Amino acid sequence: MLPPIAQQTTIQLIWKGSFPTASDVEETKEIEDQVKLLKDLGLVHRQTTDGKLNIDTDYKRSYMYAAMLGAAQISSLVLEPNEGNRRGKDVEKKAVERWDCILRYLALPSEENTQAVSETTRNLFKKANFTSGGDTQIEITTFGFQFLLLSPVKQMWTYVIEYLKLEMSQGQDIVEVIEPLIQIVLLANRVQVAGFKAERECYQIDANWTEPQNELLNHLRELGVIFIRKRKDGVFFLTQLLTHLATNETIDDVSAEKVSNGKVIVETNFRVYAYTSSLLQLAIIALFTEMTYRFQDMSVGMITRESVRGALQHGITAAQIISFLRANAHPQCIATSGPVNCLPITVADQIRLWEDERRRMNLKDAYIYSHFESEDEFHGVCEYARQQNILLWSDNQQKLVIVNEDGHELVRQWYKREKSKTGAGGEASSSTSSA
């Protein structure tokens, strides 16, 4: 999906033929970046005469056509009446369980969870650097931990994007694969319509779809986005998870509508109550919480400096921890304090402070020069290092110069050239250190 600014720019060009310029410098640069994205995608073109932006004619025609007919009509998938009980019961529950199987494979590596996902999913996570090791011994990486703390919308889109990258690396025609994906995502509007009953509708699996397109259908089924009871039926049903692929969610989007099913309560004393028996949810919470008690339907833990630092060492950021706690806050917390203050401000600030502790010192490999033969030699090295932008620090009184790791060889070459001009020997002493 296009970023919000790119969407607004496109709509302005379609309906007005132009878009307003921003007075703020940062906003102007952001708009220019989005215009460049639209140009790279071939959606807009700049006239050579006056430099005016024009929307692509074919794209504008398609947009207007879709606006008149509606997304479901232009998807061109054949809607069939659901005669009989082909959909079955508890489809939505099964769809969520399918998605949980994928998350459990990352959060709780085991032979059982490995067998619950397809080989393509295992290869996808390995190629995306979410996991490392072989099929028998899976280890989650830093990027895997970050993936687990994303919202369901971002998780699903990340999976789809990595799947498309995997297909491209295998030489598949990406346009061929994207076509049925867009057709199905366009149907998400029907799922969001009030009063929609999925059991009444099913869609025909196109007999002309190629093998890569049918493989995509199988993976959407594995994600829980669609439900196929029996392959021989030749139809699929939509599930509520399909709305994740039709949602443009920002990082700070914590609307009450999205978090109403949360199970987590965080108190100002940093105590965490998780009203769930899901091993997956508890495993994710344990990434940054020190669990102390475990009951049948509730677990208790503490957010401590050590537990948060452990999460930070795995590449998880404070913003991700805070976003996760807000996105999974208990409905009662949201009703009382709102979607932001449902996580106490003192707790959120302290998590950020613990992250800042790790930023107080920035270590870099460097070389330090000392014992210069003369004042001119010292100033010469300083000036050359400053010109080459490799100088990290210098001290005129102690005659010390520190350059970055890449600059050491440049200083050596400069020193030799200077000595060859004077015909003198020797070299200022240097040693490796950290600054």
DASULNOR-V655710 format. One record per residue. N is the residue number from 0. RES is the residue in three letters. SS is DSSP state (hx for helix, st for strand, lp for the rest). PHI is phi in radians with two decimals (999 if undefined). D_FIRST is the distance of its C-alpha to the first C-alpha in Angstrom with 1 decimal. Layout:
# DASULNOR-V655710
{{N:RES:SS:PHI:D_FIRST} {N:RES:SS:PHI:D_FIRST}}
This chain:
# DASULNOR-V655710
{{0:MET:lp:999:0.0} {1:LEU:lp:-1.23:3.8} {2:PRO:lp:-1.06:6.6} {3:PRO:hx:-0.96:8.9} {4:ILE:hx:-1.16:11.5} {5:ALA:hx:-1.13:9.7} {6:GLN:hx:-1.12:8.9} {7:GLN:hx:-1.11:12.5} {8:THR:hx:-1.08:13.8} {9:THR:hx:-1.11:12.5} {10:ILE:hx:-1.12:14.1} {11:GLN:hx:-1.08:17.2} {12:LEU:hx:-1.22:17.7} {13:ILE:hx:-1.22:17.5} {14:TRP:hx:-1.61:19.8} {15:LYS:lp:-1.96:22.0} {16:GLY:lp:1.44:21.8} {17:SER:lp:-2.78:21.5} {18:PHE:lp:-2.44:20.1} {19:PRO:lp:-1.20:22.3} {20:THR:lp:-1.55:23.1} {21:ALA:lp:-1.62:23.2} {22:SER:lp:-1.44:26.6} {23:ASP:lp:-1.36:25.6} {24:VAL:hx:-1.14:25.5} {25:GLU:hx:-1.13:22.7} {26:GLU:hx:-1.13:20.5} {27:THR:hx:-1.08:21.4} {28:LYS:hx:-1.13:20.6} {29:GLU:hx:-1.14:17.1} {30:ILE:hx:-1.13:16.6} {31:GLU:hx:-1.08:18.1} {32:ASP:hx:-1.12:15.8} {33:GLN:hx:-1.23:12.7} {34:VAL:hx:-1.12:14.8} {35:LYS:hx:-1.08:15.6} {36:LEU:hx:-1.06:12.1} {37:LEU:hx:-1.13:11.9} {38:LYS:hx:-1.18:15.4} {39:ASP:hx:-1.11:14.7} {40:LEU:lp:-1.41:12.1} {41:GLY:lp:1.37:14.9} {42:LEU:lp:-1.50:13.4} {43:VAL:st:-2.27:16.2} {44:HIS:st:-2.37:19.7} {45:ARG:st:-1.80:22.4} {46:GLN:lp:-1.20:25.9} {47:THR:lp:-1.31:28.6} {48:THR:lp:-1.36:31.2} {49:ASP:lp:-2.00:30.0} {50:GLY:lp:1.28:26.7} {51:LYS:lp:-1.33:24.8} {52:LEU:st:-1.45:21.1} {53:ASN:st:-2.21:20.5} {54:ILE:st:-1.31:17.5} {55:ASP:lp:-1.08:17.7} {56:THR:hx:-1.09:20.1} {57:ASP:hx:-1.12:18.7} {58:TYR:hx:-1.16:15.1} {59:LYS:hx:-1.11:16.8} {60:ARG:hx:-1.11:19.0} {61:SER:hx:-1.13:16.4} {62:TYR:hx:-1.11:14.5} {63:MET:hx:-1.11:18.0} {64:TYR:hx:-1.11:18.9} {65:ALA:hx:-1.18:16.1} {66:ALA:hx:-1.14:16.9} {67:MET:hx:-1.38:20.5} {68:LEU:hx:-1.54:20.3} {69:GLY:lp:1.73:17.6} {70:ALA:hx:-1.10:14.7} {71:ALA:hx:-1.12:17.4} {72:GLN:hx:-1.25:19.6} {73:ILE:hx:-1.43:17.5} {74:SER:lp:-1.16:16.4} {75:SER:lp:1.12:20.0} {76:LEU:lp:-1.44:20.8} {77:VAL:lp:-1.45:24.3} {78:LEU:st:-1.50:25.1} {79:GLU:st:-2.06:28.4} {80:PRO:st:-1.20:30.7} {81:ASN:lp:-1.53:31.2} {82:GLU:lp:-1.55:34.9} {83:GLY:lp:1.57:36.5} {84:ASN:lp:-1.82:35.1} {85:ARG:lp:-1.34:32.7} {86:ARG:lp:-1.38:30.0} {87:GLY:lp:1.44:32.4} {88:LYS:lp:-1.79:32.5} {89:ASP:lp:0.95:30.4} {90:VAL:hx:-1.15:27.3} {91:GLU:hx:-1.10:25.0} {92:LYS:hx:-1.14:27.2} {93:LYS:hx:-1.15:27.1} {94:ALA:hx:-1.11:23.3} {95:VAL:hx:-1.12:23.3} {96:GLU:hx:-1.12:26.1} {97:ARG:hx:-1.09:24.3} {98:TRP:hx:-1.17:21.5} {99:ASP:hx:-1.11:24.3} {100:CYS:hx:-1.04:26.0} {101:ILE:hx:-1.18:23.3} {102:LEU:hx:-1.21:23.4} {103:ARG:hx:-1.13:27.2} {104:TYR:hx:-1.03:27.3} {105:LEU:hx:-1.45:26.0} {106:ALA:hx:-1.35:27.8} {107:LEU:lp:-2.26:31.1} {108:PRO:lp:-1.06:31.9} {109:SER:lp:-2.80:34.6} {110:GLU:hx:-1.11:35.8} {111:GLU:hx:-1.13:35.0} {112:ASN:hx:-1.23:31.3} {113:THR:hx:-1.17:31.0} {114:GLN:hx:-1.25:32.3} {115:ALA:lp:-1.38:29.9} {116:VAL:lp:-2.00:26.8} {117:SER:lp:-1.33:26.5} {118:GLU:hx:-1.13:27.5} {119:THR:hx:-1.11:24.1} {120:THR:hx:-1.11:22.7} {121:ARG:hx:-1.11:25.6} {122:ASN:hx:-1.16:25.0} {123:LEU:hx:-1.09:21.3} {124:PHE:hx:-1.14:22.2} {125:LYS:hx:-1.23:25.0} {126:LYS:hx:-1.21:23.1} {127:ALA:lp:-1.37:20.4} {128:ASN:lp:1.15:23.5} {129:PHE:lp:-1.48:23.1} {130:THR:st:-2.32:26.6} {131:SER:st:-2.44:29.7} {132:GLY:lp:1.60:33.0} {133:GLY:lp:-1.53:34.0} {134:ASP:lp:-1.20:33.3} {135:THR:lp:-1.45:36.4} {136:GLN:lp:-2.32:35.7} {137:ILE:lp:-1.59:32.1} {138:GLU:st:-2.18:31.5} {139:ILE:st:-1.40:28.3} {140:THR:lp:-1.70:27.2} {141:THR:hx:-1.01:26.0} {142:PHE:hx:-1.17:22.3} {143:GLY:hx:-1.16:23.1} {144:PHE:hx:-1.08:24.4} {145:GLN:hx:-1.12:21.4} {146:PHE:hx:-1.07:19.2} {147:LEU:hx:-1.12:21.5} {148:LEU:lp:-1.58:21.2} {149:LEU:lp:-1.25:17.4} {150:SER:lp:-1.22:16.3} {151:PRO:hx:-0.97:15.8} {152:VAL:hx:-1.10:12.0} {153:LYS:hx:-1.18:11.7} {154:GLN:hx:-1.07:14.4} {155:MET:hx:-1.18:13.0} {156:TRP:hx:-1.15:9.7} {157:THR:hx:-1.08:12.1} {158:TYR:hx:-1.07:14.4} {159:VAL:hx:-1.09:12.1} {160:ILE:hx:-1.12:11.2} {161:GLU:hx:-1.16:14.9} {162:TYR:hx:-1.15:16.0} {163:LEU:hx:-1.14:14.4} {164:LYS:hx:-1.10:16.1} {165:LEU:hx:-1.11:19.2} {166:GLU:hx:-1.12:19.3} {167:MET:hx:-1.13:19.0} {168:SER:hx:-1.16:21.9} {169:GLN:lp:-1.65:23.9} {170:GLY:lp:1.44:23.7} {171:GLN:lp:-1.36:21.6} {172:ASP:lp:-1.31:19.9} {173:ILE:hx:-1.17:16.2} {174:VAL:hx:-1.12:15.6} {175:GLU:hx:-1.10:18.0} {176:VAL:hx:-1.39:16.3} {177:ILE:hx:-1.20:12.7} {178:GLU:hx:-0.98:14.4} {179:PRO:hx:-1.17:15.7} {180:LEU:hx:-1.10:12.6} {181:ILE:hx:-1.13:10.7} {182:GLN:hx:-1.04:14.0} {183:ILE:hx:-1.30:14.3} {184:VAL:hx:-1.10:11.0} {185:LEU:lp:-1.08:12.0} {186:LEU:lp:-1.40:15.1} {187:ALA:hx:-1.06:13.8} {188:ASN:hx:-1.07:14.9} {189:ARG:hx:-1.23:18.4} {190:VAL:hx:-1.18:18.4} {191:GLN:hx:-1.43:17.7} {192:VAL:lp:-1.18:20.5} {193:ALA:lp:-1.07:23.6} {194:GLY:lp:1.49:26.3} {195:PHE:lp:-1.20:24.3} {196:LYS:lp:-2.09:26.4} {197:ALA:hx:-1.10:24.7} {198:GLU:hx:-1.19:28.2} {199:ARG:hx:-1.52:28.9} {200:GLU:st:-2.22:26.2} {201:CYS:st:-2.51:25.4} {202:TYR:st:-2.12:23.7} {203:GLN:st:-1.36:25.5} {204:ILE:lp:-1.39:24.6} {205:ASP:lp:-1.09:24.8} {206:ALA:lp:-1.18:28.0} {207:ASN:lp:-1.56:26.8} {208:TRP:lp:-1.12:23.9} {209:THR:lp:-1.39:24.7} {210:GLU:hx:-1.07:25.4} {211:PRO:hx:-1.06:22.1} {212:GLN:hx:-1.22:20.3} {213:ASN:hx:-1.20:22.7} {214:GLU:hx:-1.12:22.2} {215:LEU:hx:-1.05:18.5} {216:LEU:hx:-1.06:19.8} {217:ASN:hx:-1.11:22.2} {218:HIS:hx:-1.32:19.7} {219:LEU:hx:-1.14:17.6} {220:ARG:hx:-1.18:21.1} {221:GLU:hx:-1.15:21.9} {222:LEU:hx:-1.27:18.9} {223:GLY:lp:1.53:20.2} {224:VAL:lp:-1.23:17.3} {225:ILE:st:-2.23:19.8} {226:PHE:st:-2.21:23.6} {227:ILE:lp:-2.11:26.1} {228:ARG:lp:-1.25:29.6} {229:LYS:lp:-2.40:31.4} {230:ARG:hx:-1.08:30.1} {231:LYS:hx:-1.20:33.0} {232:ASP:hx:-1.16:31.9} {233:GLY:lp:1.28:29.1} {234:VAL:st:-2.39:26.8} {235:PHE:st:-2.36:24.0} {236:PHE:st:-1.98:23.3} {237:LEU:st:-1.54:20.2} {238:THR:lp:-2.16:20.2} {239:GLN:hx:-1.14:18.9} {240:LEU:hx:-1.15:16.8} {241:LEU:hx:-1.09:14.4} {242:THR:hx:-1.13:13.1} {243:HIS:hx:-1.09:11.8} {244:LEU:hx:-1.52:9.1} {245:ALA:hx:-2.12:8.3} {246:THR:lp:-2.02:8.6} {247:ASN:lp:-1.73:7.1} {248:GLU:lp:-1.82:10.1} {249:THR:lp:-1.53:11.8} {250:ILE:lp:-1.10:14.6} {251:ASP:lp:-1.66:17.3} {252:ASP:lp:-1.35:16.1} {253:VAL:lp:-2.24:19.2} {254:SER:lp:-1.07:19.8} {255:ALA:hx:-1.05:22.9} {256:GLU:hx:-1.12:21.1} {257:LYS:hx:-1.44:19.2} {258:VAL:hx:-1.85:22.3} {259:SER:lp:-1.18:24.9} {260:ASN:lp:-1.76:25.6} {261:GLY:st:-1.18:26.4} {262:LYS:lp:-2.20:29.7} {263:VAL:st:-1.93:30.4} {264:ILE:st:-2.13:32.9} {265:VAL:st:-2.04:33.6} {266:GLU:lp:-1.68:36.9} {267:THR:lp:-1.16:38.0} {268:ASN:lp:-1.56:40.4} {269:PHE:lp:1.27:37.4} {270:ARG:st:-1.43:38.2} {271:VAL:st:-2.05:35.4} {272:TYR:st:-2.02:35.8} {273:ALA:st:-1.99:33.5} {274:TYR:lp:-1.55:34.3} {275:THR:lp:-2.71:33.1} {276:SER:lp:-1.89:34.7} {277:SER:lp:-1.24:31.6} {278:LEU:hx:-1.12:32.4} {279:LEU:hx:-1.13:28.8} {280:GLN:hx:-1.10:28.2} {281:LEU:hx:-1.16:31.6} {282:ALA:hx:-1.14:30.8} {283:ILE:hx:-1.21:27.7} {284:ILE:hx:-1.10:29.7} {285:ALA:lp:-1.20:32.5} {286:LEU:lp:-1.11:30.4} {287:PHE:lp:-2.29:31.3} {288:THR:lp:-2.25:34.0} {289:GLU:st:-1.60:37.7} {290:MET:st:-1.30:38.3} {291:THR:st:-2.01:41.8} {292:TYR:st:-2.27:42.3} {293:ARG:st:-2.39:41.0} {294:PHE:lp:-1.99:41.9} {295:GLN:lp:-1.11:41.0} {296:ASP:lp:-2.18:38.2} {297:MET:lp:-2.66:37.9} {298:SER:st:-2.27:37.7} {299:VAL:st:-2.18:38.7} {300:GLY:st:-2.60:37.9} {301:MET:st:-2.26:38.1} {302:ILE:lp:-1.53:35.7} {303:THR:lp:-2.04:37.9} {304:ARG:hx:-1.07:37.9} {305:GLU:hx:-1.18:38.5} {306:SER:hx:-1.19:35.7} {307:VAL:hx:-1.22:33.1} {308:ARG:hx:-1.12:34.4} {309:GLY:hx:-1.10:34.2} {310:ALA:hx:-1.16:30.5} {311:LEU:hx:-1.09:30.0} {312:GLN:hx:-1.17:31.9} {313:HIS:lp:-1.54:29.4} {314:GLY:lp:1.62:26.6} {315:ILE:lp:-1.34:25.4} {316:THR:lp:-1.70:25.0} {317:ALA:hx:-1.08:26.5} {318:ALA:hx:-1.08:23.2} {319:GLN:hx:-1.19:21.9} {320:ILE:hx:-1.11:25.2} {321:ILE:hx:-1.11:25.2} {322:SER:hx:-1.08:21.6} {323:PHE:hx:-1.13:22.7} {324:LEU:hx:-1.13:25.9} {325:ARG:hx:-1.26:24.4} {326:ALA:hx:-1.21:21.7} {327:ASN:lp:-1.99:24.6} {328:ALA:st:-1.17:27.3} {329:HIS:st:-1.13:29.8} {330:PRO:hx:-0.95:29.4} {331:GLN:hx:-1.16:32.9} {332:CYS:hx:-1.15:31.8} {333:ILE:hx:-1.19:28.9} {334:ALA:hx:-1.13:31.3} {335:THR:hx:-1.46:33.9} {336:SER:hx:-2.04:32.1} {337:GLY:hx:1.67:28.5} {338:PRO:hx:-1.24:25.1} {339:VAL:hx:-1.74:25.8} {340:ASN:hx:-1.38:29.6} {341:CYS:lp:-1.09:29.6} {342:LEU:lp:-1.73:29.8} {343:PRO:lp:-0.91:33.0} {344:ILE:hx:-1.05:32.6} {345:THR:hx:-1.09:35.4} {346:VAL:hx:-1.21:33.7} {347:ALA:hx:-1.08:30.4} {348:ASP:hx:-1.14:32.4} {349:GLN:hx:-1.18:34.6} {350:ILE:hx:-1.08:31.8} {351:ARG:hx:-1.14:30.5} {352:LEU:hx:-1.13:34.2} {353:TRP:hx:-1.12:34.6} {354:GLU:hx:-1.21:31.6} {355:ASP:hx:-1.13:33.2} {356:GLU:hx:-1.02:36.4} {357:ARG:lp:-1.37:34.9} {358:ARG:lp:-1.80:34.1} {359:ARG:lp:-1.19:37.6} {360:MET:lp:-2.27:38.6} {361:ASN:lp:-1.94:36.7} {362:LEU:lp:-1.55:38.6} {363:LYS:lp:-2.40:38.8} {364:ASP:st:-1.22:41.2} {365:ALA:st:-2.64:43.7} {366:TYR:st:-2.13:47.2} {367:ILE:st:-1.95:50.0} {368:TYR:st:-1.96:52.9} {369:SER:st:-2.57:56.3} {370:HIS:lp:0.97:60.0} {371:PHE:lp:-1.27:59.7} {372:GLU:lp:-1.32:63.0} {373:SER:lp:-2.67:62.9} {374:GLU:hx:-1.17:61.2} {375:ASP:hx:-1.10:60.1} {376:GLU:hx:-1.12:58.5} {377:PHE:hx:-1.09:56.5} {378:HIS:hx:-1.17:55.3} {379:GLY:hx:-1.11:54.6} {380:VAL:hx:-1.12:52.2} {381:CYS:hx:-1.05:50.5} {382:GLU:hx:-1.13:50.0} {383:TYR:hx:-1.12:48.7} {384:ALA:hx:-1.11:46.3} {385:ARG:hx:-1.18:45.0} {386:GLN:hx:-1.14:44.6} {387:GLN:lp:-1.48:42.6} {388:ASN:lp:1.06:40.4} {389:ILE:lp:-2.05:41.5} {390:LEU:st:-1.39:43.8} {391:LEU:st:-1.74:42.8} {392:TRP:st:-2.92:46.1} {393:SER:st:-2.59:49.7} {394:ASP:st:-2.37:53.0} {395:ASN:lp:-1.22:55.8} {396:GLN:lp:-1.29:58.5} {397:GLN:lp:-1.52:57.9} {398:LYS:lp:1.02:56.9} {399:LEU:st:-2.12:53.7} {400:VAL:st:-2.33:50.6} {401:ILE:st:-2.11:47.3} {402:VAL:st:-2.10:44.8} {403:ASN:st:-1.27:41.6} {404:GLU:lp:-1.07:41.8} {405:ASP:lp:-1.23:40.7} {406:GLY:hx:-1.46:43.2} {407:HIS:hx:-1.08:46.3} {408:GLU:hx:-1.16:46.9} {409:LEU:hx:-1.11:46.5} {410:VAL:hx:-1.15:49.2} {411:ARG:hx:-1.07:51.4} {412:GLN:hx:-1.13:51.3} {413:TRP:hx:-1.11:51.9} {414:TYR:hx:-1.09:54.8} {415:LYS:hx:-1.15:56.4} {416:ARG:hx:-1.12:56.2} {417:GLU:hx:-1.15:57.9} {418:LYS:hx:-1.24:60.6} {419:SER:hx:-1.18:61.3} {420:LYS:hx:-1.24:62.1} {421:THR:hx:-1.57:64.6} {422:GLY:lp:1.36:65.9} {423:ALA:lp:-1.60:65.6} {424:GLY:lp:-1.94:64.4} {425:GLY:lp:1.50:62.6} {426:GLU:lp:-2.74:59.1} {427:ALA:lp:-1.07:57.8} {428:SER:st:-1.25:57.0} {429:SER:st:-2.42:53.4} {430:SER:st:-2.60:51.9} {431:THR:st:-1.48:48.5} {432:SER:st:-2.65:47.1} {433:SER:st:-2.08:44.0} {434:ALA:lp:-2.20:43.1}}
